[in-house]
Amino acid sequence: MERQIITFADHEIANRLAKRKHFLKDMDSLINWKPIRKILSKVEMRRKSVVGRDAFSAEVMFRIMLVQSWYQLSDYKMEEQLYYNVIFLRFCHLSLDDPVPDHSTICRWRARFSKDGNLVKLLAEIDNQLSKHNIKIREGSIVEASIVKPRARPRREEIIEIEFVDQTVVPTESQE
């Protein structure tokens, strides 16, 4: 579901990101997408009906899976990142106006790519292209810090009173 229309917001984001260096921008420019699109054409959805919303393109979904792999994101986390991470949106060729694929859509596309060994072919092509540039990708991760309130009752505060003993008077056993 790649849109050809560029919105004002997309244009502004592109201008801001053009000034920044980022791993995904580098990968997008290094990868030759033509041989990858050839493999992706085998799994592209062909619409038989005009009703319903457009399906996501195979390239968009494969780009999503690359980001997931490189950043070690689950389907749920990838869906969440696509809502607010604009560099992920840009790499995946999604506009701010486009709907974001949900976790179940991502999962179904992964199964579709895996069928007939297409995912292995796609990843082998990516690895081959990157190795020509002497690039080896180590997977990374995005760390999210969330504040979670415990559901259990809070512990009771215990007050401990301490009595200070005057050290000048030392009690003796017997005073006779």
C-alpha positions as CSV (number, residue, x, y, z in Angstrom):
1,M,0.0,0.0,0.0
2,E,2.6,2.5,-1.0
3,R,1.3,5.9,-1.7
4,Q,2.6,8.0,-4.5
5,I,1.2,11.2,-3.0
6,I,3.6,13.1,-0.7
7,T,1.8,15.1,2.0
8,F,3.2,18.3,3.5
9,A,4.0,16.4,6.7
10,D,5.9,13.7,4.8
11,H,7.9,16.4,3.0
12,E,8.7,18.2,6.3
13,I,9.8,14.9,7.9
14,A,12.0,14.1,4.9
15,N,13.6,17.5,5.2
16,R,14.4,17.1,8.9
17,L,15.7,13.5,8.5
18,A,17.9,14.6,5.5
19,K,20.1,16.5,7.9
20,R,20.6,13.4,10.2
21,K,22.7,10.4,9.9
22,H,21.0,7.1,10.7
23,F,21.6,3.4,10.3
24,L,18.3,2.8,8.4
25,K,19.0,5.7,5.9
26,D,22.4,4.1,5.2
27,M,20.9,0.7,4.7
28,D,18.2,2.0,2.4
29,S,20.8,3.6,0.2
30,L,23.2,0.7,0.2
31,I,20.7,-2.0,-0.6
32,N,19.9,-2.6,-4.3
33,W,16.1,-3.2,-4.0
34,K,15.7,-4.3,-7.7
35,P,16.7,-8.0,-7.1
36,I,14.7,-8.0,-3.9
37,R,11.6,-6.7,-5.6
38,K,12.0,-9.6,-8.1
39,I,11.8,-12.1,-5.2
40,L,9.0,-10.2,-3.5
41,S,6.9,-10.3,-6.7
42,K,6.4,-14.0,-6.0
43,V,4.6,-13.3,-2.7
44,E,2.8,-10.0,-3.6
45,M,-0.9,-10.1,-3.0
46,R,-3.1,-9.9,-6.0
47,R,-6.5,-8.4,-5.5
48,K,-9.4,-10.3,-6.9
49,S,-12.0,-7.8,-5.7
50,V,-12.2,-4.0,-5.4
51,V,-14.0,-4.1,-2.1
52,G,-12.1,-3.7,1.2
53,R,-9.0,-1.7,1.9
54,D,-5.8,-2.1,0.0
55,A,-3.4,-4.6,1.1
56,F,0.1,-3.7,2.2
57,S,2.7,-4.3,-0.4
58,A,5.2,-7.1,0.0
59,E,8.1,-4.6,0.0
60,V,6.6,-2.6,2.8
61,M,6.1,-5.7,4.9
62,F,9.6,-7.1,4.1
63,R,11.1,-3.7,5.2
64,I,9.1,-4.0,8.4
65,M,10.6,-7.5,9.0
66,L,14.1,-6.2,8.4
67,V,13.6,-3.5,11.0
68,Q,12.2,-6.1,13.4
69,S,15.2,-8.3,12.8
70,W,17.8,-5.5,13.1
71,Y,16.3,-4.0,16.3
72,Q,14.9,-7.3,17.8
73,L,11.3,-6.2,18.0
74,S,8.3,-8.4,18.5
75,D,5.3,-8.0,16.3
76,Y,3.6,-6.0,19.0
77,K,6.6,-3.7,19.6
78,M,7.0,-3.2,15.8
79,E,3.4,-2.1,15.5
80,E,3.9,0.3,18.4
81,Q,7.1,1.7,16.9
82,L,5.4,2.4,13.5
83,Y,3.0,4.7,15.3
84,Y,5.6,7.1,16.5
85,N,9.0,6.4,15.1
86,V,9.2,8.4,11.9
87,I,12.6,7.0,10.8
88,F,11.0,3.5,10.9
89,L,8.0,4.8,8.9
90,R,10.3,6.4,6.3
91,F,12.4,3.2,5.9
92,C,9.3,1.1,5.5
93,H,7.9,3.5,2.9
94,L,4.8,4.3,5.0
95,S,3.4,7.8,5.1
96,L,1.8,9.4,8.2
97,D,-1.5,9.1,6.4
98,D,-1.1,5.4,5.8
99,P,-2.6,2.9,8.2
100,V,0.0,0.9,10.2
101,P,-0.1,-2.9,9.9
102,D,-1.1,-4.5,13.2
103,H,0.8,-7.3,14.9
104,S,-1.3,-10.0,13.3
105,T,-0.8,-8.6,9.8
106,I,2.9,-8.7,10.4
107,C,2.7,-12.3,11.6
108,R,0.7,-13.4,8.6
109,W,3.1,-11.8,6.2
110,R,6.0,-13.5,7.9
111,A,4.3,-16.8,7.3
112,R,3.6,-15.8,3.7
113,F,7.3,-14.9,3.2
114,S,8.5,-18.2,4.8
115,K,6.3,-20.2,2.5
116,D,8.4,-21.7,-0.4
117,G,11.6,-20.5,1.2
118,N,11.2,-16.9,0.0
119,L,12.3,-15.4,3.3
120,V,15.5,-17.3,3.2
121,K,16.2,-16.1,-0.3
122,L,15.4,-12.5,0.6
123,L,17.7,-12.5,3.7
124,A,20.4,-14.2,1.7
125,E,20.2,-11.5,-0.9
126,I,20.4,-8.8,1.8
127,D,23.4,-10.5,3.4
128,N,25.1,-10.9,0.0
129,Q,24.7,-7.2,-0.9
130,L,25.9,-6.0,2.5
131,S,28.9,-8.3,2.5
132,K,30.0,-6.7,-0.8
133,H,30.2,-3.5,1.2
134,N,32.1,-5.3,4.0
135,I,29.1,-4.7,6.3
136,K,28.1,-7.3,8.9
137,I,25.0,-6.4,10.9
138,R,24.7,-7.1,14.5
139,E,21.3,-7.1,15.9
140,G,20.5,-4.3,18.3
141,S,17.5,-3.5,20.5
142,I,15.5,-0.6,21.6
143,V,15.2,-0.4,25.3
144,E,11.9,0.9,26.7
145,A,11.7,2.0,30.3
146,S,8.2,1.8,31.6
147,I,7.0,2.8,35.0
148,V,4.7,0.1,36.3
149,K,2.7,0.4,39.4
150,P,2.6,-2.8,41.4
151,R,-0.8,-4.5,41.8
152,A,0.0,-5.9,45.2
153,R,-0.7,-4.0,48.4
154,P,2.2,-1.8,49.4
155,R,4.3,-3.0,52.3
156,R,3.4,-1.4,55.6
157,E,5.9,1.0,57.0
158,E,7.4,-0.2,60.2
159,I,8.5,2.4,62.7
160,I,11.5,1.3,64.8
161,E,12.1,3.4,67.9
162,I,15.6,3.6,69.1
163,E,16.4,4.6,72.7
164,F,19.7,6.2,73.2
165,V,21.5,5.3,76.5
166,D,23.5,8.0,78.2
167,Q,27.0,6.7,77.9
168,T,28.2,8.6,81.0
169,V,26.2,6.5,83.4
170,V,27.1,2.9,83.3
171,P,24.7,0.6,85.2
172,T,26.4,-1.7,87.6
173,E,25.2,-5.0,88.9
174,S,24.9,-3.9,92.5
175,Q,25.5,-0.7,94.3
176,E,26.3,-1.3,98.0
